[in-house]
C-alpha cells in the first residue's frame, strides 16, 4: 500500500506564503519522492488555487480542501461547496477533523453525510476519526472508533460498494488529546488504535478494508515520523504545525 503524507495548514498562510512554501516543496519532492508515496497539502480556502498552480503537473503532489458543505449550492452563508473546491484545483477533502467535531460541533452523522457527498461528487476523501482523552481513559477506544466509522459506512448509498473505495478514501486516526498539545501516542497506543481501525474496516467492507490507508495524526514531528510510519497499519501521516515550514515537512516526508 502506498504511503500518504498530508499537511494540514489549518488557518495559517496567505496566498503568497502558501505559494512560497508549496514552491519549496515542489522544487524538491518530484526528485526525491519514493515510488508509491503521495504528498497532499490542505491549505486554507483562499490559498488552494495558489498551491494547486505550483503543484500542477508534479507527480505525487496533490492539494485539498479542509472543509465543505454537503450540498451543490444554496443559502449556506459562510460555507463552500465541492464544485467550488474542484474549481480552484482541489483533488482531496478532509471530513471530520477533530477540530470540526469538537470545536465546531459536527456530529458523526454530519461528518458521514459530508464524506459520502464528497466521494459521490468525485473528490477523494480523508475521513478523520479519534477519541478524546476521557474516552480512552474510560476504555472506550473501540466504541468511539466503531461509532464514527459505522456512521459513514451506514450512510453510503447502495452504489458505493466497498471495492470502489480504495484509491478514493483514506482514514486518519487522530488521538484528540495529542493534537497541538505536544503529546504523542506511544507505539503501543498507535498500534492498538490502528489495529482496531483496520479490523473495523475489514468488518464493514471485507477485503477492501485491507486496502484503505490509515494515517496517524497527532503532534507528528521530524523526530518521531520515522518511528510512527514504521508501525503496523500506519500507512501515512497527517501533519499539522510541523508542516508549516517546508524544511520541517520535507524531513517528515523523508523519514
C-alpha positions in Angstrom: 0.0 0.0 0.0 1.4 3.4 -0.9 2.1 5.9 1.8 0.3 9.3 2.2 1.9 12.2 3.9 -0.6 15.0 4.4 -0.1 18.6 5.6 -3.0 20.4 7.2 -2.1 24.1 7.3 -5.3 25.0 9.2 -5.9 28.8 9.5 -2.3 29.8 8.5 -0.7 31.3 5.4 -2.0 33.9 3.0 -1.7 33.2 -0.8 1.9 34.5 -1.1 3.1 32.5 1.9 1.3 29.4 0.7 2.7 29.6 -2.8 6.2 30.1 -1.4 6.0 27.0 0.8 4.4 25.0 -2.0 7.2 26.1 -4.3 9.9 25.0 -1.8 8.2 21.5 -1.7 7.7 21.3 -5.4 11.3 22.1 -6.1 12.5 19.1 -4.2 9.8 16.4 -3.9 9.4 15.2 -7.5 13.1 14.3 -7.5 13.2 12.6 -4.1 9.7 11.3 -3.5 9.9 7.5 -3.3 7.6 5.5 -5.6 4.3 4.8 -4.0 4.4 7.8 -1.8 1.9 10.7 -2.2 2.0 14.2 -0.6 -1.2 16.1 0.0 -1.4 19.7 1.2 -4.6 21.1 2.7 -4.2 24.9 2.7 -6.9 27.4 3.8 -9.5 28.0 1.1 -8.0 31.3 -0.1 -4.7 29.6 -0.9 -5.9 26.4 -2.6 -5.6 27.8 -6.0 -2.1 29.2 -5.3 -0.9 25.8 -4.2 -2.6 23.9 -7.0 -0.9 26.1 -9.6 2.5 25.3 -8.1 1.7 21.6 -7.9 0.2 21.3 -11.3 1.8 18.5 -13.3 4.1 17.5 -10.4 3.9 13.8 -9.9 2.9 12.6 -6.4 1.7 16.1 -5.2 -1.9 16.9 -4.6 -4.0 19.7 -2.9 -7.2 19.5 -0.9 -9.8 21.5 1.0 -10.1 21.4 4.8 -13.9 21.6 4.9 -17.0 21.9 2.8 -20.8 21.7 3.0 -22.7 18.7 1.6 -24.9 20.5 -0.9 -24.3 21.5 -4.5 -25.2 25.1 -3.7 -27.6 27.1 -1.7 -28.3 29.6 1.1 -25.5 28.4 3.4 -23.7 31.6 4.3 -20.0 31.1 5.0 -19.8 27.6 3.6 -18.1 26.3 0.5 -19.1 23.6 -2.0 -17.4 20.7 -3.6 -17.6 22.3 -7.0 -16.0 25.5 -5.7 -13.1 23.4 -4.3 -12.7 21.5 -7.5 -12.8 24.8 -9.5 -9.7 26.0 -7.7 -7.8 22.8 -8.1 -8.7 20.6 -5.0 -8.5 16.9 -5.5 -9.0 15.9 -1.9 -11.1 17.0 1.1 -10.9 16.4 4.8 -14.0 15.3 6.7 -14.4 15.0 10.4 -11.1 16.6 11.5 -11.1 16.6 15.3 -11.4 20.4 15.3 -14.5 20.2 13.2 -16.0 17.7 15.5 -15.0 19.2 18.9 -14.6 22.9 18.2 -17.4 23.3 15.7 -19.7 20.6 17.0 -20.0 18.5 13.8 -21.9 15.2 14.7 -20.9 11.7 13.4 -24.0 11.9 11.2 -23.0 15.2 9.6 -19.4 14.0 9.1 -20.7 10.8 7.5 -23.0 12.8 5.2 -20.2 15.1 4.1 -17.8 12.2 3.4 -20.4 10.4 1.3 -21.3 13.6 -0.5 -17.6 14.3 -1.4 -17.0 10.8 -2.7 -20.2 10.8 -4.6 -19.1 14.1 -6.3 -15.7 12.9 -7.3 -13.3 14.2 -4.7 -11.0 11.9 -2.8 -11.8 12.0 0.9 -9.8 11.7 4.1 -12.1 10.8 6.9 -10.8 11.6 10.4 -11.7 9.6 13.5 -10.3 9.6 17.0 -11.1 9.6 20.7 -10.8 12.2 23.4 -8.6 11.6 26.5 -11.5 10.8 28.8 -12.8 8.3 26.3 -9.5 6.5 26.1 -9.2 6.5 29.9 -12.7 5.0 30.1 -11.7 2.2 27.8 -14.0 3.4 25.0 -11.5 3.5 22.2 -13.2 0.6 20.2 -16.7 2.0 20.8 -15.7 5.5 19.7 -14.0 4.4 16.5 -16.7 1.9 15.7 -19.4 4.6 16.1 -17.6 7.1 13.9 -16.8 4.6 11.2 -20.2 3.0 11.3 -21.9 6.4 10.7 -20.0 6.6 7.4 -20.4 3.1 6.2 -24.1 3.0 7.1 -24.7 6.3 5.2 -23.2 5.0 2.0 -25.6 4.7 -0.9 -26.1 1.2 -2.4 -23.9 2.2 -5.4 -20.8 2.9 -3.2 -19.6 -0.6 -2.6 -16.5 -1.4 -0.6 -14.5 -2.3 -3.7 -15.0 1.2 -5.1 -13.3 2.9 -2.1 -9.6 2.1 -2.3 -7.8 4.9 -4.0 -10.6 7.3 -3.1 -11.0 7.0 0.7 -8.3 7.3 3.4 -8.8 7.2 7.1 -6.9 9.4 9.5 -6.7 8.4 13.1 -6.3 11.4 15.4 -6.0 10.9 19.2 -7.7 14.2 20.1 -5.6 14.6 23.2 -2.4 14.6 21.2 -3.3 17.3 18.7 -1.5 20.6 19.2 -0.5 19.5 22.8 2.9 18.2 22.1 1.8 14.8 23.4 2.2 11.8 21.1 0.6 8.4 21.5 3.1 5.8 22.3 3.9 3.0 19.9 1.6 0.6 21.7 -1.3 3.1 21.7 -0.8 3.8 18.0 -0.6 0.1 17.1 -3.8 -0.6 19.2 -5.8 2.2 17.6 -4.7 1.4 14.0 -5.3 -2.3 14.6 -8.8 -1.6 15.8 -9.4 0.7 12.8 -8.1 -2.0 10.4 -10.3 -4.6 12.0 -13.4 -2.4 11.8 -12.7 -1.5 8.1 -12.5 -5.2 7.3 -15.7 -5.8 9.2 -17.5 -3.2 7.2 -16.1 -3.8 3.7 -14.3 -7.1 3.9 -11.0 -7.5 1.9 -11.4 -3.9 0.6 -10.7 -2.8 4.2 -7.2 -4.1 3.9 -6.6 -1.7 1.0 -7.7 1.5 2.7 -4.8 3.6 4.0 -4.9 4.6 7.7 -2.9 7.7 8.6 -1.7 8.8 12.0 -2.2 12.4 13.0 -1.3 13.7 16.4 1.7 16.0 17.0 3.8 14.4 14.3 7.3 15.9 14.2 10.5 15.2 12.2 12.0 13.3 15.1 9.1 10.9 15.6 7.8 10.5 12.0 10.0 7.6 11.0 9.1 5.5 14.1 5.4 6.2 13.6 5.2 5.3 9.9 7.2 2.1 10.6 4.4 0.7 12.8 1.9 -1.9 11.6 -1.2 -0.4 9.9 0.3 3.1 9.7 0.1 3.9 6.1 0.8 7.6 6.3 0.8 10.7 8.5 -1.4 13.8 8.8 0.8 16.6 9.9 -0.3 19.9 11.5 2.1 22.5 12.8 5.3 20.7 11.7 4.1 21.0 8.0 4.0 24.8 8.0 7.7 25.1 7.3 8.9 23.4 4.1 12.1 22.0 5.6 10.4 20.5 8.6 7.8 18.9 6.4 10.5 17.6 4.0 12.2 15.9 6.9 9.0 14.2 7.8 8.4 13.1 4.2 11.9 11.6 4.1 11.6 9.8 7.4 
